[in-house]
Amino acid sequence: MQLIDLHCDTIWSIEHSENPQGLYQNDFHIDIQKLQKVNSAAQFFALFEDWHRLIKNGKKPWETILERHGILMKQLEINKEYIALATSSADLEQNTKGGKISAFVTVEGADLLEGQITRLHKLHEMGVRLITLTWNHINSVAFPTGLSEIDYPNQRLTAFGEEVIDYMNQNGMIVDVSHLSDQGFYHIHKISKKPYIASHSNARALCNHPRNLTDEMLKIIGKDGGIVGLNFYSAFLGRSPISTVEDIVRHITHIENKAGIDAVAIGSDFDGIDCALEIENIGQMDKLLTALQKIGYSDDKIEKIWYKNARRIINEVIG
């Protein structure tokens, strides 16, 4: 069975490691060896930074993203025998046939656009095929979760944000609503002409955190043909300080109940989470597989969660 994981911060971890480590083998949650162990078809690699912090410290987010993209491209070149960039459904198919893992490039937080649509064009040229519109700060596109509606009554997308969505819809880029304000979510539902996703979010009914989706949102994203990638961070799963398989299964069954099985996927947030994990790395996904089988999930359902639903979004949106 193949696996597609919609979100990880491994490139950030590689860049900031005290000891030089690469993508083939490292001490992080994700490396090529671990991906091979679970028959990974594709891994979505986020280019992440606290862009707001960079700006505050007088640094330039755009230059930083170019550097981080260069680090990922260098790692792909070093390990080209095992992994290759994918910018289309055809690339994914070709890489799979060649026995290679596909690497999809994403950006977490559109802060670096700074209101310049030409930067979005450049990201597309660089192979970026998914953008998480916000991280934890307001940017020129949208507002993040967790802001007071008294202080910020209008948390819809900006006019520039609407322009960004239109470009992404027309140019095969996935719109990601994880980290986005509730008002922003409903705005995306209204204006997006293509299915959108929550790459690494869970169910708010089970864990009342603004980063999670309400039942109404889950129903909407299911009806709109989108998917929700299960996040393994304990703070988004429940009250336990440890990320448990049991809690992940609870969220899977709840999201299926509200959005449908075709809306459930994996978005681990590996290398972007710092809690204790029962699934210690991507190579231990068999723990979740076994748990789902024990509660009666069929192979067809598990395959949809593992890769088929994500594969459909790649086909329909990226093309």
N, C-alpha and C positions, 0 to 999 in steps of 0.2 A: 504494500500500500504506500502510495506517495504522500508527501506532506508539503504544504505551502504555509509558511508563517508570514503574516502580514506586517510585523513590526519588530525590530530589534535596534539596539543602540551600540552594536558591537564595534563599529568604526570609531565612535567616540572613545570607547574603552581602549582600543588599540592605540589611538593617538595619545591618550593621557596615561598610559601604563608607565609605571616607574621602571619596569624592566622591558626591554624590547620584545614585543610579541607580534606575531603575524596572524593571518587568517587561517592558515593550514592547521596549526595546533597552538592552543593557548590555554590560559587558566580561566577564561571567561565562560559565559553560558553557551556561546556559539562559536564553533570553528568548523572547518571543512570535514574533519574526521567525525565530529559529532553529527553533522548534517548527513554524511554518508551512512552513518549507522541507522538513521531513521528513513532512509530512502527519500531525502529531500528533493522535490522537483524544483522548488524555488524558495529563496529567502529574500524578503524585502528589507533592504538595509537603509536605515534612516540616517540622513546627514543632519545631526542635531547640535544645537548650541543654545545657551541662554543668550539669544541675540540682544535682548534688552540690557543685559549686563555688559555686553561688549560695547554697546552704544554709550552706556553710562560711563564706561571707563575710557572712552575716546577711541575705541577700536572700530574697525570697519567690518560689519557682518558679511558684506559681499565678498571681500577678499578672503575671509575665513572660510566661506562655503566653497570657494574655488580651491583652497588648500585642502579642505576635507574631502572634496570630490577627487582630488589628485591622489590622496592616500588610498581611497577605495580602488581607483583605477590601477594604481601600482600593485595592490594586493591581488587584483584580478589577473594582472599580467604575470605576476610571480607564480600564481597558481592556475594558469590557464589550462593545464591538463585536467583539472577537476571542476572548474567553475568558470562561467562566462556571463558577460553582461547580456541582459535581455531588455529590449525596448518594445517588443511586440509579442503577440501570440505566436507568430511564426518563429521568432527567436526561441521562445520557450519550447516549442515542439522540436526544433532543430537541436537545441542543447540536450533535451531529454534523449533523443535518438542517438546522440553522440556520447551518452553516458555522463553528461556534465550537469551540475547544478546551475540553475539560472539565478542571477543576481539582478533584482529590480532595485533601482535607485529612487529613494524618496527624500523629501525634505520635511522636517518637523518644525513647523512655525514659519509663516510667511512674512515674518518681521523683516527679513533681509530684502524683500522687494522694495520697501520704503516708497511705495506709491509709483514705482516705475515698471510699467508693463513690459518694457524691453528686457528687463531682467527675467521675467517669466518666459519670454521667448528663448532667452539664452539657456535657462534651466532645461527647457525642452530639448534644445540642441545638445545639451550635455547628457541626455538620456534619462532625465528625471521623469518619472511616469506617475507619481503620486505626491500630493502635497497635503500635509496636515495643516489646516489653515491657521491654527493658533497653537501656541504652547501655553504658557501661564501669564502672558502679558497682552495688553491691547496692541494691535498693530494696524497698519494701513488697510487691512482687509476686513478684520473682524475682531470680536471680543471673546475672551476665554471664559471658561466656566468659573463659577464661584464669586463673581462680582455682585455687589449689592445693586438691586434694581432701583433702590432709592437714589443712590449716587449715580448710577448709570441706567436711566430708564429705557434708553434706546440701545439695545445690544444686538441689533440686526447687522447684517453686512453693510459696509460702506458702499458708496457708489463705485469706488475703485474695486471693492470686493466683488460686486456684481460683474464688472468687466473681467476680473480674474476667472470667475466661474464660467463665463461665456467662452473665454479662450480655452480653458481646460476641457470643457465639453466638446469643443470643436477640434481639439488637437490630441485626443487620446490620453488625457491625464486624469487620474482618479481623484475625485474630491473626497477628502477625509475629514469627518466631523468630530473625531475624538479631540478632546480639549476645547471644543467649541461651546459657546454659550447656548442656553436653551432657545433663546430667540433666534440665534444664528442657525440652529438646527432647522427650525421651522421655515426660516427664510430660504435655506438650501432646498428644503422639500418643495417650496413654491417655485423656485426659479431654475433648478437644475434639470436639464433635458436628458441627462444620463443617470443611471444608478450611481449612488454615492455610498460610501462605507464609513463605519466607525472601526478603524483598524485595530484599536486596542482599548476597548471599553467593555463594561459589564452591565448587569441589571441593577438599577437603582432600588427597585422594590426589595431586593435581597440585601443590598448594602447601600445605605443612604449616603452616597457620596456624589457631589455634583459632576464628577468625571464619568459617572455611569449614566445609562439611558433609562428614562421612565418607561413604563409599560406602553404608554401612548406612542412614544418615540419608536419603541421596538416594533409596534404594529405598523407604523408608517414606513419605517425603513424596509420592512418585509414587503409591504404592498408596492413600494417604489423599486423593488428588485435589488435592493442593497444587501450588504452583509455586515455582521458584527464579529470582529475578531476578539476572542476571549483573552483577557488580560490576566496574567498570573500573579499580579502584585497583591499581596495580602490585604492592603488597605482598601482595595476595590472589590475584594471577595467576601469579607465578613469581619468578625471581631477577633479572630485568631491572629497573633503576630506572625504565624507561620502560614505560608501559602500551601494549602492542602488540596489533594486530588478531590476529596469529598466536596469542598467548596466550589471548585471548578465545575464539577459535575452538576451541582445544584444550579449554577448559572446557565450551563448549557441547556438543561431541561427547561428552565424557566424561559430562556430566550426562544427556544423551539416552540414552547407553548404560546408565546405572544407573537412572534414574528414568523414562525414556520421553520422547518428544518432546512429549507433552502437559504436561510439567512444566517446560519451559524457557521463560524469559521474560527481559525486560530490566529491570535495576534499577541503572542506571549509577552512582549515588552522585555524580553531577555536582554541583559546587560544595561538595562535602563531602570532596573528595580534592585533594591538593596535588602530585601527581607529574606528570612530563611525560607527555603523552598523544598517541598517534598519532591517535586520534579526539579532536580538540581540543575539540569541543563537540557538543551534540546535533544540530546542523545537518550534521554530517559522518558520520552513520550509514550513508551509502551505502558507506563504506569497508568496514564489516562486512558489509553486504549483498552487495557484490561478492565478498568473500572466501568467503562461504558458497556463493554460486553457483558459484565456481570449483572447490570441492571436491564439487560435485554435489548440493547441497541444492535440493530442488524448491521452487516457489513456495508450495505448500501448507505445507511444513515451516517456511519462513521466515515465512509469515503467522502461524503458530501462535506462533512466538517473538516476533514483532513486536507482535502485539496479540490474537490469538484466545484464547490461554491466559489472559491477564489478563482479557479480556472475560468468559470463562467464570466465573472466580472472582468477578468483580463481580456477575454474574447469580446465582450460587449462594449467595454469602455476604451481599452487601449487599442484593441483591434490587431 
